[in-house]
Amino acid sequence: MEATVAERGQITLPKAVRDALGLVKGTQLKVELDGSRIILRKNVDDAISRLRGRFKLPAGVSTDDVMRELRGRAPGDPVEP
């Protein structure tokens, strides 16, 4: 796949790449140089920070409860009879 640098330094990422990475308008990318390579990384921290505080647990349910439901009993948890 190829991309061409436009007049103002912009490039268009191929649709297959955008779709594979879930890139949409406004997605932030980290840009790194590695010798003569340009590395673009999806900024996962940004996606997580935008969602922070948007979901609320039901009253009386803790994040530990949710994690146990998803993962099962954690090491050190008491064994229920």
N, C-alpha and C positions, 0 to 999 in steps of 0.2 A: 504494500500500500504506500501511496505517496501523498504528500500534502505540499502545497505551494505557499510560500510566504507572500502575503499581500503587501500593498504599498505602506500601510501603517504597522507592519510587523506582525500582523495577525495571520493565523493559520486556521483552516477548518479541518477538524479531525474527521476521518472517514466514519460514516454512519455505523458500520460494523463495530468499530472500536467504541463509539459512544454507547451503542446498545449493549455491548458485552460488559461494559463497566458501569452501566446505569447513569451515564453522564447526562444531565439535563441543563437547561438554561440556568445559570447562577451557581452551578457546581464549582467549587473552588479546587484548583489543582496546585500542588507544590511543584515548583520548577527547580531542577538541580542540574548542575553541569558535572559530567564525568569525562574528563579529557575533551574529546571532540563530540561527545554525545550529549543530547538533551534528554533528561529523564523527567517525565511528568507523572506525578503520583496523585491519586484522588485523596483529598484532604478529609480523612475519616473523622478526625477530631471535630471539624466544623459541622458535619452532619449530626454527630452525637450532641454537640452543644446546642444546636437548633431545636432538638427534641426535648432537651432537659426541661423538666417541670410540666410537660404537657400531659403526662399520664399519671393518674392518681390510683392508688391501691384502695380497695374497699376498707372500711373501718375495721380495725382489729387484725388486719393482715399485714405482715412485715415482709420486707424484701427477702429475709431468710426463709420465710414460709414459701414464697414464690420459687426461690432457688431449690428448695427441697422438693417441691412439686415437679419441677423440671428435671432435676438431676438425681433425685433419690436422696437417701439418708447420707449425710456427710460424715467423714471420719470424726469420731469424738462425740457424735450425737448419741443421746441415750437410746437404748433399744426399747421400743414399746412392747409391752407383753401381749 
